[in-house]
Amino acid sequence: MTLWQKTTCANWHATFEAYPVIVRAQQVNGLAELDAWYRTKLTELIAARSPAYITRNELERVTRWKMKRGVWRERNRLLVLSNETALVKQTSIEAFAAIPDPRKPVDILSRLAGVGPATSSAVLACVSPSLYPFFDELVAEQIPHLGKVAFTATYYQHYAAKLRERAERLNDVCQHRVWTAHALSQALWTASGGKAAHPEVG
């Protein structure tokens, strides 16, 4: 039985708690440090600003985090850095203001060079994790009826909706934890073993 099929909180919680262990098991230089920053610091940095926005340097760090967990594409990182700092700030202000629309914030952030639905979702997961889970192919492959993974805005909408629905069902039976769509995506990634367990991804 896959994690997706399990309905008890204990199974999901234990898997989610193992996330940092699986991050370290990837044995990717700098990933554990970037991941800790992404999970514990970035949300606070963004939330402390009024209006909320992400800086270009933070966006580049998010891009590195995403690629270290998945597939490294240096050209994408350089494209992200090619964006003007003021443009990243203004675009992210506009995107965050469009929350809770399920698609518009993703589309707005994707206007930036080097940014697609996956990077957009990584940013948005820090702002509204209940609505925007991080888009990861190892997670998508575990979700029934999504079909072949495609890094498009339309595919992401189906992916996010499935995770939101699953989080709602899990929250109906969980007493000690509130599950978000993003937390579910992290648990499912943990269950996959990451790219260390799937060398075809790296």
trRosetta pair geometry for C-beta under 8 A, 3 or more apart (Angstrom, degrees):
i j d omega theta_ij theta_ji phi_ij phi_ji
1 5 4.8 -118 -170 82 91 129
1 6 6.2 107 136 -63 119 84
2 5 5.0 96 58 6 75 101
2 6 7.5 -131 101 -14 44 87
2 142 6.2 -178 175 -157 140 101
2 191 7.4 93 -172 155 79 143
3 6 5.6 -53 -154 22 40 116
3 11 6.6 -179 -136 147 76 112
3 12 6.9 111 -172 -97 102 67
3 15 5.8 35 -123 -61 138 173
3 142 7.1 6 54 179 97 143
3 187 6.7 -163 164 139 147 101
3 188 6.1 -172 84 -107 134 66
3 191 4.2 -97 -14 -101 144 162
4 142 5.3 170 -36 153 127 98
4 143 6.5 172 -115 -100 147 48
4 144 6.9 163 135 -17 149 91
4 166 7.3 -66 -148 -131 81 149
4 188 6.9 40 -66 -111 88 115
6 11 4.2 -71 148 94 150 159
6 12 6.8 -177 97 -49 114 80
7 169 7.7 -72 -134 139 93 110
7 170 7.5 -158 -152 -105 56 71
7 173 6.6 54 162 38 90 162
8 11 5.0 92 73 2 91 101
8 12 7.4 -174 95 1 51 88
8 173 7.5 -95 -121 126 39 136
9 12 5.9 -67 -153 45 38 106
9 13 5.5 34 156 -23 76 114
9 170 7.0 120 -95 -176 74 93
9 173 6.3 -157 -41 110 98 92
9 174 4.2 123 -98 -106 129 89
9 175 7.4 -117 -12 21 167 66
9 176 7.2 124 149 44 153 89
9 177 6.5 150 -164 41 122 111
10 13 5.8 -56 -137 39 26 109
10 14 6.1 25 164 -19 64 109
11 14 6.2 -59 -147 35 23 107
11 15 6.5 18 157 -14 60 110
12 15 5.9 -62 -152 39 29 109
12 16 6.1 28 155 -19 67 110
12 170 6.3 29 -16 -149 171 140
12 174 8.0 -69 63 -83 133 129
12 179 7.1 -16 142 -98 147 137
12 184 7.5 -35 -155 -115 124 75
12 187 5.6 15 -163 -169 77 162
13 16 5.7 -56 -146 38 30 111
13 17 6.2 30 157 -21 65 108
13 177 6.1 151 -98 5 113 158
14 17 5.8 -54 -147 35 29 112
14 18 6.7 29 153 -21 61 107
15 18 5.8 -60 -156 32 33 112
15 19 7.9 65 144 -52 58 76
15 187 4.7 81 105 -163 109 92
15 190 5.2 150 169 93 84 125
15 191 5.3 0 -159 -66 137 91
16 19 5.9 -14 -174 -30 44 112
16 183 6.2 17 -132 177 137 93
16 186 6.3 69 -135 100 83 101
16 187 4.1 -44 -76 -89 82 101
16 190 6.6 168 -101 21 29 152
18 21 4.9 -55 -170 40 71 120
18 22 6.0 68 135 -23 89 101
18 190 5.3 128 85 -176 92 134
19 22 5.9 -62 -150 38 32 107
19 23 6.4 37 153 -24 67 104
19 186 5.3 4 -112 162 144 107
19 187 7.2 -79 -67 -89 109 45
19 189 7.5 56 -127 80 97 100
19 190 4.7 -90 -92 -76 65 128
20 23 5.3 -48 -147 31 37 118
20 24 6.5 34 156 -15 66 102
20 32 7.4 69 -162 -141 83 95
20 35 7.5 161 -118 115 71 132
20 36 7.9 49 -121 -80 112 87
21 24 6.0 -57 -155 38 31 107
21 25 6.3 34 147 -25 64 109
22 25 5.2 -50 -144 34 36 118
22 26 7.2 55 153 -36 60 88
22 189 7.5 162 110 123 144 82
22 190 4.8 168 13 -134 154 73
22 193 6.5 -144 -144 -140 117 35
22 194 5.4 154 162 -18 104 119
22 196 8.0 -161 -171 34 76 124
23 26 6.1 -42 -170 6 34 113
23 31 6.1 -158 180 130 90 109
23 32 5.5 124 128 -101 110 71
23 35 5.0 -109 -155 54 149 174
23 69 7.7 -46 -126 -107 85 100
23 194 7.3 140 -93 -73 37 153
24 27 7.6 43 162 -64 50 51
24 32 5.2 36 -89 -87 75 128
25 193 7.6 -77 104 -165 137 73
25 194 6.9 148 82 40 99 134
25 196 5.7 -130 128 44 88 164
26 31 5.7 -39 78 77 131 164
26 68 7.8 108 123 151 146 84
26 69 7.2 -91 -104 -124 170 55
26 194 5.1 -80 -81 130 105 150
26 195 6.4 54 -134 53 109 86
26 196 4.9 -149 -116 -38 52 114
27 196 6.8 95 22 -100 91 128
28 31 4.0 61 81 -24 106 132
28 68 4.9 148 138 -177 141 94
28 69 7.6 -157 44 -80 159 36
30 33 5.6 -62 -159 45 56 111
30 34 5.7 52 148 -20 84 109
30 64 7.7 -42 122 154 129 123
30 68 6.5 -111 88 -118 91 157
31 34 5.8 -62 -145 42 31 108
31 35 5.8 31 159 -23 69 110
31 65 7.5 111 -142 -138 67 60
31 68 4.3 -169 -95 142 95 128
31 69 6.5 129 -147 -69 121 66
32 35 5.7 -55 -143 36 27 113
32 36 6.4 29 156 -21 62 104
33 36 5.9 -52 -149 33 29 110
33 37 6.6 29 152 -16 62 105
34 37 5.7 -57 -153 38 33 112
34 38 6.1 34 151 -22 68 107
34 61 6.5 -167 -141 -178 101 90
34 64 6.1 -121 -131 107 153 103
34 65 4.4 -166 147 -93 120 87
34 68 6.3 103 54 41 149 149
35 38 5.5 -52 -144 36 32 113
35 39 6.1 19 161 -10 67 110
35 65 6.2 137 -79 -146 56 109
35 69 7.4 103 -85 -70 111 115
36 39 6.2 -61 -141 43 26 101
36 40 5.7 -19 175 19 65 119
36 41 7.7 52 130 -6 67 105
37 40 6.9 -78 -126 53 16 82
37 41 4.8 -42 -157 37 61 126
37 42 6.4 75 146 -38 74 93
37 61 6.9 -63 110 161 139 136
37 65 7.8 -136 71 -78 99 131
38 41 7.6 0 -33 47 10 83
38 42 5.4 -6 -139 0 40 133
38 61 7.6 -167 -75 132 88 101
38 62 6.6 114 -114 -111 109 70
38 65 4.9 96 -58 -136 143 166
38 122 7.7 -49 -156 -179 129 104
38 126 7.4 -111 -175 -82 71 120
39 42 7.9 55 -4 25 12 100
40 43 7.8 -84 -178 28 13 102
40 44 7.8 -5 151 -3 50 118
41 44 5.9 -71 -161 41 39 109
41 45 6.1 36 152 -23 77 108
42 45 5.5 -54 -146 34 35 113
42 46 6.3 30 159 -15 69 105
42 54 7.9 16 -171 -120 105 107
42 58 6.4 133 -131 -163 103 118
42 61 7.9 -167 -88 95 123 123
42 62 7.2 93 -128 -77 159 102
42 126 5.0 -61 111 -137 110 149
43 46 6.1 -60 -150 39 28 107
43 47 6.0 21 158 -15 66 115
43 126 4.6 -151 -82 -171 74 86
43 127 7.3 180 -129 -74 78 37
44 47 5.8 -60 -139 42 28 108
44 48 6.2 34 160 -30 64 108
45 48 6.0 -57 -152 25 25 113
45 49 7.5 18 154 -18 57 105
45 58 6.8 -170 107 -106 146 147
46 49 6.3 -67 -167 27 35 108
46 52 5.2 49 165 -164 84 103
46 53 7.1 -153 -142 71 81 21
46 54 5.8 -22 -101 -78 110 76
46 58 7.9 165 -66 150 92 162
46 96 7.9 -179 177 -96 119 149
46 126 6.0 107 15 125 147 118
46 127 6.1 -88 125 -84 148 90
47 52 6.3 -12 -103 -109 33 119
47 127 7.8 161 -69 -121 81 68
49 52 5.3 117 77 -117 92 41
49 53 5.7 -78 110 32 148 74
51 93 5.1 83 97 -141 127 102
51 96 7.1 162 159 82 105 126
51 97 7.0 -7 -172 -66 145 103
52 92 7.7 -97 124 138 73 100
52 93 7.2 154 80 -114 51 61
52 96 4.8 -117 86 147 109 165
52 127 6.6 124 142 -124 149 119
53 88 7.8 117 170 127 109 72
53 89 4.8 49 159 -153 150 67
53 90 7.8 2 -128 -56 140 17
53 92 4.4 114 -151 91 74 113
53 93 4.7 -28 -84 -62 110 79
53 96 6.9 -135 -87 8 49 138
54 58 4.9 -125 -172 88 90 125
54 59 5.4 107 130 -60 120 88
54 62 7.6 -9 -173 -14 147 141
54 88 6.8 -82 93 158 79 103
54 89 7.8 -155 70 -103 41 49
54 92 4.5 -153 30 -135 83 166
54 123 5.8 -88 -23 -146 161 119
55 58 4.5 95 55 8 81 103
55 59 6.9 -141 95 -6 43 86
55 85 6.9 -7 -163 -153 80 95
55 88 6.6 67 -176 109 29 129
55 89 6.8 5 -108 -78 52 88
56 59 5.5 -54 -148 36 33 114
56 60 6.4 35 153 -21 65 102
56 80 7.5 155 -165 154 80 81
56 81 7.0 95 166 -127 112 48
56 83 5.9 -168 -121 85 113 100
56 84 7.7 -124 -73 128 143 23
56 85 4.6 -97 -7 -110 130 68
56 88 4.3 151 -76 20 77 160
56 89 7.8 -59 -34 -37 80 76
57 60 5.6 -51 -150 33 33 112
57 61 6.6 33 150 -18 64 103
58 61 5.5 -52 -150 35 36 112
58 62 6.4 40 150 -20 66 102
59 62 5.6 -49 -149 34 34 114
59 63 6.5 38 150 -21 63 103
59 80 5.7 -157 126 -175 104 118
59 83 7.6 -25 87 55 151 139
59 88 5.7 -125 -5 -155 149 135
59 92 7.8 -141 -71 -63 121 135
59 112 7.5 -64 -176 137 155 161
59 115 7.5 -46 -175 -82 123 124
59 119 7.7 60 -169 172 88 118
59 123 6.9 -5 -114 -87 82 127
60 63 5.5 -51 -151 34 34 116
60 64 6.5 36 150 -19 65 101
60 77 6.5 75 -152 -161 87 82
60 80 5.2 155 -95 115 71 125
60 81 5.6 47 -97 -73 130 84
61 64 5.6 -50 -149 35 35 112
61 65 6.4 40 150 -22 65 102
62 65 5.5 -51 -149 34 33 115
62 66 6.4 34 153 -20 65 105
62 119 6.6 109 120 -157 110 85
62 122 5.1 149 179 120 112 125
62 123 5.9 48 179 -73 170 78
63 66 5.8 -53 -148 35 31 112
63 67 6.3 20 157 -11 65 110
63 76 6.5 -161 -168 127 125 101
63 77 5.3 156 124 -107 130 72
63 80 4.9 -137 -37 -23 161 167
63 114 6.9 5 -118 144 149 119
63 115 7.9 -97 -86 -91 114 75
63 119 5.7 4 -97 -124 80 125
64 67 5.9 -62 -143 43 30 104
64 68 6.0 29 159 -20 68 108
64 77 6.5 58 -73 -115 76 124
65 68 6.0 -57 -143 37 25 107
65 69 6.4 18 158 -12 62 110
65 122 7.1 159 84 -171 113 142
66 69 6.1 -67 -155 40 26 106
66 70 6.2 -20 161 21 65 115
66 118 6.3 126 -166 139 141 108
66 119 6.0 -117 2 -96 168 72
66 122 5.3 -92 -73 -64 119 159
66 134 7.8 -160 -109 -163 98 121
67 70 6.0 -75 -134 62 31 83
67 71 6.4 -61 -147 88 74 39
67 72 4.6 87 163 -108 113 52
67 73 6.1 -133 -121 24 128 68
67 76 7.2 163 -74 72 134 126
67 77 6.9 -70 0 -58 157 109
68 72 7.0 42 -80 -80 45 96
69 136 7.4 -60 125 -118 123 125
69 189 7.8 0 178 -172 126 143
69 194 6.9 -99 -163 -144 78 108
69 195 7.1 145 166 -6 46 114
70 136 6.8 -156 -75 -137 123 88
70 137 7.3 101 -134 23 126 101
70 195 6.3 145 -125 -53 36 134
70 201 6.3 -90 -154 163 68 113
70 202 7.6 -169 172 -89 34 63
71 195 7.9 158 -61 -107 61 151
71 201 6.4 -125 -59 164 93 70
71 202 6.5 179 -98 -124 65 36
73 76 4.2 55 101 6 110 114
73 77 7.1 161 94 -14 62 83
74 77 5.5 -54 -153 34 41 113
74 78 6.3 37 152 -16 72 105
75 78 5.8 -58 -149 40 32 109
75 79 6.3 37 151 -24 66 105
75 114 7.8 -163 128 -110 63 102
76 79 5.5 -52 -147 34 33 114
76 80 6.5 38 153 -22 64 100
76 114 4.6 128 -167 -153 62 95
76 119 7.9 -172 170 -50 125 141
77 80 5.7 -50 -155 30 33 113
77 81 6.7 27 150 -13 63 106
77 114 7.0 148 -63 -164 8 144
78 81 5.6 -55 -149 40 36 111
78 82 6.5 47 148 -33 65 101
78 114 7.3 179 73 -87 44 143
79 82 5.4 -48 -152 22 35 119
79 83 7.8 49 150 -30 58 87
79 113 4.4 -130 173 147 92 97
79 114 2.9 156 95 -61 106 108
80 83 6.3 -40 -173 6 40 111
80 112 7.2 46 -126 139 66 115
80 113 6.7 -165 -82 97 29 77
80 114 3.9 -109 -51 92 66 144
80 115 6.5 94 -102 -54 91 85
80 119 7.6 -144 -91 -162 127 159
81 114 7.9 30 11 13 54 163
82 113 5.2 -47 75 90 110 149
82 114 7.2 128 33 -17 100 123
83 87 5.3 -125 -180 81 93 119
83 88 5.1 100 124 -57 129 98
83 112 5.1 -3 -94 -160 149 101
83 113 5.3 -176 -62 38 90 97
83 114 7.4 -116 -27 32 109 108
84 87 4.2 88 64 2 93 108
84 88 7.1 -162 89 -8 49 81
85 88 5.9 -54 -152 33 33 110
85 89 6.5 32 152 -17 65 107
86 89 5.6 -54 -150 37 34 113
86 90 6.2 26 157 -14 68 109
87 90 6.0 -57 -141 42 29 105
87 91 5.9 27 161 -18 66 112
87 112 7.1 144 130 -112 107 93
88 91 6.0 -57 -139 40 25 109
88 92 6.2 19 163 -14 62 111
88 112 6.4 60 -103 -120 74 140
89 92 6.2 -66 -149 39 23 104
89 93 6.4 26 154 -22 63 107
90 93 5.6 -51 -148 32 32 114
90 94 6.5 31 154 -17 64 105
91 94 5.8 -56 -153 37 32 111
91 95 6.3 31 151 -20 66 107
91 108 6.2 171 -174 156 82 91
91 109 6.4 119 145 -109 110 48
91 111 6.2 -147 -139 68 132 113
91 112 5.7 151 105 -59 167 106
92 95 5.3 -50 -141 37 37 113
92 96 6.1 34 161 -17 69 105
92 109 6.7 48 -97 -102 67 95
92 123 7.1 -108 -125 171 112 143
93 96 6.2 -58 -146 39 25 105
93 97 6.3 26 154 -21 61 111
94 97 5.8 -59 -149 36 28 113
94 98 6.7 29 153 -24 62 107
94 108 5.4 -146 109 -171 104 143
95 98 5.8 -59 -157 29 32 112
95 99 7.8 49 146 -34 60 87
95 104 7.8 -179 -137 127 61 75
95 105 4.3 90 -174 -151 83 77
95 106 7.9 112 -150 -40 115 18
95 108 4.0 -172 -88 88 85 126
95 109 4.7 44 -100 -50 158 88
95 120 7.6 -136 -153 -151 149 101
95 123 7.8 39 111 110 149 131
95 124 7.3 -105 151 -83 119 101
96 99 5.9 -27 -166 -1 45 115
96 105 6.8 71 -77 -129 27 123
96 127 5.7 -124 -122 -156 103 160
98 101 5.0 -53 161 34 90 121
98 104 4.2 -120 170 109 139 119
98 105 4.6 180 79 -67 111 77
98 108 6.1 147 10 -10 149 145
99 105 5.5 23 -64 -54 74 145
99 124 7.4 162 -85 -148 118 104
99 127 6.6 -142 -52 124 160 122
99 128 5.2 161 -152 -22 142 151
99 131 6.8 146 -149 64 101 157
100 128 6.8 -173 -108 -167 81 161
100 131 5.6 -154 -148 -94 91 158
101 104 3.9 19 104 23 142 113
101 105 6.4 149 71 -15 92 84
102 131 6.7 -139 -109 -175 68 106
102 157 6.2 85 137 -135 116 93
102 160 6.7 165 -165 100 104 137
102 161 7.4 32 -160 -71 148 90
103 106 5.7 -70 -162 41 46 112
103 107 6.0 39 151 -20 81 110
103 153 6.5 76 -153 172 101 113
103 157 5.8 -10 -87 -91 103 120
104 107 5.6 -59 -146 38 33 111
104 108 6.2 34 158 -23 69 106
105 108 5.7 -53 -144 34 32 112
105 109 6.4 26 161 -12 66 106
105 120 7.3 156 128 176 76 112
105 124 5.6 114 123 -104 131 131
105 132 7.3 -74 85 -75 131 146
106 109 6.3 -60 -149 40 27 104
106 110 6.2 28 154 -22 63 114
106 117 5.6 24 -175 -126 120 77
106 120 4.6 109 -142 127 65 143
106 121 6.6 12 -112 -65 108 74
106 124 6.8 -57 -76 -21 73 153
106 132 7.4 174 -66 -127 100 122
106 153 5.8 146 119 -133 125 98
106 156 6.4 177 -157 103 160 146
107 110 5.6 -61 -147 37 29 115
107 111 7.5 48 151 -38 58 88
107 153 6.1 41 -79 -127 82 151
108 111 6.1 -38 -172 1 37 113
109 112 6.2 -37 -180 11 54 112
109 115 5.6 -104 148 150 82 140
109 119 7.4 -147 140 105 120 86
109 120 3.9 143 85 -121 128 99
109 123 6.1 -177 -140 58 157 142
109 124 7.2 -136 -8 -45 154 103
110 115 5.5 -149 -119 115 40 91
110 116 5.7 42 -129 -135 103 32
110 117 6.3 -3 -84 -62 130 53
110 120 5.3 -45 -56 -51 81 140
110 153 6.9 -90 -17 -75 166 115
111 115 7.6 -1 56 72 34 118
112 115 4.1 40 75 20 99 134
114 119 7.4 28 131 9 74 171
115 119 4.6 -116 -139 85 72 132
115 120 5.9 95 169 -56 104 82
116 119 5.9 91 47 20 57 97
116 120 6.8 -105 113 -5 29 101
116 151 6.0 46 135 152 141 113
117 120 5.5 -59 -140 42 29 116
117 121 6.0 31 161 -23 66 107
117 135 5.6 25 128 12 94 169
117 151 6.0 -178 50 180 109 72
117 152 6.6 63 -7 140 146 13
117 153 5.2 -178 -79 -87 124 55
117 155 7.7 145 85 66 167 87
117 156 4.3 -149 177 -38 139 151
118 121 5.9 -55 -149 34 27 109
118 122 6.7 31 151 -23 61 103
118 134 7.5 45 -164 -176 69 74
118 135 4.3 -118 -109 78 65 111
118 136 7.5 97 -140 -76 108 45
118 151 5.8 -38 -31 -145 111 114
118 156 7.8 -150 -66 -93 52 127
119 122 5.5 -48 -150 29 36 115
119 123 6.8 34 152 -15 64 101
120 123 5.9 -59 -157 37 33 109
120 124 6.1 22 153 -12 69 113
121 124 5.6 -58 -138 44 34 108
121 125 6.0 46 158 -33 67 102
121 132 5.4 -161 -144 174 72 98
121 133 6.7 0 180 95 120 41
121 134 5.2 135 124 -129 105 38
121 135 4.2 107 37 -10 157 96
121 156 6.4 -148 -59 -155 133 132
121 160 7.5 -149 -124 -78 124 118
122 125 5.9 -46 -147 24 25 116
122 126 7.6 26 151 -19 54 100
122 134 5.1 48 -93 -122 64 102
122 135 7.7 -88 -41 29 74 76
123 126 6.1 -61 -171 27 36 110
123 127 7.1 15 145 -7 68 110
124 127 5.5 -64 -152 42 44 106
124 128 6.1 -34 173 47 82 88
124 131 7.4 -79 154 90 114 97
124 132 3.6 -38 118 115 117 165
125 128 7.6 -86 -124 70 22 48
125 129 5.1 50 -169 -105 67 74
125 132 5.2 -126 -70 105 58 90
125 133 6.1 50 -103 -144 115 23
125 134 4.8 -35 -36 -53 159 79
125 182 4.3 128 -152 -114 107 137
125 185 7.8 -86 -120 51 141 140
126 129 7.4 43 -83 -60 13 91
127 132 7.5 22 61 44 87 133
128 131 4.5 -2 132 34 117 111
128 132 5.6 77 82 15 89 102
129 132 7.0 -84 -117 62 27 68
129 133 7.2 59 -165 -90 67 55
129 180 4.1 54 121 141 100 154
129 181 6.8 -173 158 55 62 72
129 182 3.5 -85 -158 25 93 135
129 183 6.6 68 157 -27 130 79
130 164 7.3 73 164 -122 66 93
130 167 7.2 -168 -146 119 72 158
130 180 4.4 -98 -85 -136 58 97
130 181 6.0 92 -169 7 31 90
130 182 7.5 -68 -53 5 23 94
131 160 7.3 26 163 178 53 125
131 164 6.9 18 -125 -93 40 126
131 181 6.7 67 -111 27 1 134
132 160 6.3 -27 -122 -131 44 134
132 181 7.2 140 50 80 11 127
132 182 6.8 21 92 -65 53 108
133 139 7.7 -138 143 140 128 159
133 159 7.4 -120 71 133 114 95
133 160 5.7 175 32 -119 91 74
133 163 4.6 -29 -6 104 152 163
133 164 7.8 -149 -17 -51 110 71
133 180 7.6 164 -83 132 86 86
133 181 4.0 -109 -46 133 107 94
133 182 4.4 -178 -114 -87 63 51
133 184 6.6 -55 -108 64 141 89
133 185 3.9 138 -177 -27 120 136
134 139 7.8 115 91 9 80 155
134 182 6.1 73 -7 -139 78 90
134 185 5.3 177 52 116 77 148
134 186 7.5 67 34 -62 120 77
135 139 7.9 -146 -162 59 30 124
135 140 7.4 25 -166 -51 71 117
135 151 7.2 116 138 -130 133 80
135 156 5.2 -45 -98 -118 138 105
135 159 6.2 86 -122 99 88 153
135 160 7.8 -51 -80 -58 91 91
136 139 4.3 79 73 7 97 109
136 140 6.8 -170 90 -12 48 86
136 185 6.3 129 23 179 111 110
136 189 5.6 13 94 -89 160 117
137 140 5.3 -51 -140 37 38 115
137 141 6.2 44 159 -26 67 102
137 149 4.6 71 -134 -176 94 167
137 151 7.9 -56 -68 -67 103 95
137 201 6.9 176 75 -123 123 116
138 141 6.0 -45 -146 28 29 114
138 142 7.4 26 153 -16 55 105
138 188 7.6 167 118 130 80 89
138 189 5.7 85 90 -124 116 71
138 192 4.1 125 166 153 118 172
138 194 7.0 147 72 -123 176 28
138 195 7.3 -129 -51 -67 141 63
138 198 6.3 -175 -103 19 117 156
138 201 6.7 -20 -60 -86 107 157
139 142 6.1 -66 -164 33 36 108
139 143 7.0 31 148 -24 69 107
139 159 7.7 87 107 -167 106 117
139 163 8.0 14 159 -82 127 128
139 185 4.9 11 -137 -151 161 80
139 188 4.5 91 -129 100 85 124
139 189 5.4 -40 -64 -63 99 78
139 192 7.1 -107 -69 -25 49 139
140 143 5.8 -59 -153 27 39 112
140 146 5.7 -124 -173 108 87 158
140 149 4.7 109 99 -104 142 107
140 155 7.8 25 -138 160 144 112
140 159 5.5 -47 -106 -117 99 124
141 149 6.4 -48 -62 -46 80 122
141 192 7.7 90 63 -111 112 131
142 188 5.2 -167 65 -167 147 118
142 191 7.0 83 -110 87 163 124
142 192 6.7 -122 -43 -72 129 104
143 146 4.9 54 93 -22 105 130
143 159 6.7 135 50 -133 161 70
143 162 5.0 91 -170 126 135 152
143 163 7.4 -69 -99 -60 140 78
143 188 7.7 8 -53 -152 87 162
145 162 8.0 171 71 -103 94 136
146 149 7.5 31 120 -85 119 61
146 155 7.4 79 179 -162 102 89
146 158 5.9 147 -131 122 86 120
146 159 6.2 54 -134 -86 139 74
146 162 6.7 -75 -74 -20 110 159
147 150 7.9 -7 104 -5 104 104
149 155 7.1 107 -161 171 47 147
150 154 7.9 -5 94 71 122 91
150 155 4.3 167 71 -45 88 154
151 155 7.0 -87 -95 63 10 135
151 156 7.8 38 -156 -52 46 102
152 155 4.6 93 56 9 85 101
152 156 6.9 -148 92 -7 45 87
153 156 5.6 -56 -149 36 32 114
153 157 6.6 39 152 -27 64 100
154 157 5.8 -49 -155 25 33 113
154 158 7.1 28 151 -12 63 101
155 158 5.9 -57 -158 36 38 109
155 159 6.2 39 147 -21 69 110
156 159 5.3 -56 -144 40 36 116
156 160 6.0 34 159 -19 70 106
157 160 6.0 -53 -142 38 27 108
157 161 6.2 29 157 -20 62 109
158 161 5.8 -57 -147 36 28 112
158 162 6.5 31 155 -21 63 105
159 162 6.0 -58 -154 32 26 110
159 163 6.7 18 153 -12 62 108
160 163 5.8 -60 -150 40 33 108
160 164 6.2 34 153 -21 68 106
160 181 6.3 53 -160 165 70 152
161 164 5.7 -53 -145 36 31 112
161 165 6.3 31 156 -18 64 106
162 165 5.9 -56 -149 37 28 110
162 166 6.3 25 154 -17 64 108
163 166 5.6 -53 -142 38 32 110
163 167 6.2 37 155 -23 65 104
163 181 3.9 94 122 -156 108 94
163 182 7.9 84 146 -54 141 29
163 184 5.1 172 -159 81 97 130
163 185 5.9 -4 -131 -56 151 91
164 167 5.7 -53 -148 34 30 113
164 168 6.6 33 153 -21 63 103
164 181 4.6 -30 -75 -77 61 129
165 168 5.7 -53 -154 31 32 113
165 169 6.7 28 152 -15 65 104
166 169 5.8 -54 -150 37 35 109
166 170 6.3 33 153 -18 67 107
166 181 7.8 104 57 -117 88 73
166 184 5.9 131 96 -157 117 161
167 170 5.7 -56 -145 39 31 110
167 171 6.1 33 156 -22 66 108
167 179 4.5 -154 -148 114 86 103
167 180 6.0 -2 -144 -176 151 14
167 181 5.0 -101 -20 -72 143 56
167 183 7.5 103 -115 57 119 95
167 184 5.3 -123 -75 -28 93 135
168 171 5.8 -56 -147 36 28 111
168 172 6.9 41 150 -32 60 98
169 172 5.7 -44 -160 16 36 118
169 173 7.7 6 154 2 61 101
170 173 6.5 -74 -163 45 38 93
170 174 5.8 27 151 -20 76 119
170 179 4.8 2 93 32 125 156
170 184 7.3 160 14 -90 153 119
171 174 5.5 -60 -125 41 37 108
171 178 6.2 30 -121 -142 115 61
171 179 5.4 -140 -63 38 88 93
174 177 5.2 -64 169 61 133 77
174 178 7.4 166 100 -90 128 29
174 179 6.4 107 21 -17 159 105
179 183 5.4 -137 -153 78 67 127
179 184 5.9 64 176 -55 115 95
180 183 4.6 98 51 4 80 101
180 184 7.1 -140 93 -4 45 84
181 184 5.7 -55 -155 35 33 114
181 185 6.6 35 148 -22 65 102
182 185 5.5 -50 -151 31 36 113
182 186 6.6 36 151 -18 66 101
183 186 5.6 -52 -151 35 36 111
183 187 6.5 37 150 -19 66 103
184 187 5.6 -53 -148 36 34 112
184 188 6.2 32 155 -17 67 106
185 188 5.8 -55 -146 39 31 110
185 189 6.3 36 153 -21 64 104
186 189 5.6 -50 -147 34 32 113
186 190 6.5 37 151 -21 63 103
187 190 5.5 -53 -153 34 33 115
187 191 6.5 35 149 -21 65 104
188 191 5.4 -48 -148 34 36 115
188 192 6.6 41 150 -25 63 101
189 192 5.6 -52 -155 29 35 115
189 194 6.4 47 167 -82 89 70
190 193 7.9 47 174 -64 34 27
190 194 7.7 0 -110 -41 33 88
192 197 6.4 -180 145 69 65 129
192 198 6.8 -25 163 -21 107 128
193 196 6.2 -107 151 73 91 86
193 197 2.8 45 106 -9 133 149
193 198 7.0 136 81 -18 100 84
194 197 6.1 104 61 16 54 93
194 198 7.4 -146 120 24 33 95
195 198 5.4 -78 -136 66 45 86
195 199 7.2 89 168 -98 77 29
195 201 4.3 -120 -123 82 98 122
195 202 4.4 108 162 -46 132 100
196 199 7.8 11 -160 -70 25 69
198 201 4.5 50 111 -5 108 114
198 202 7.7 133 96 -6 70 83
199 202 5.9 -60 -152 43 49 101
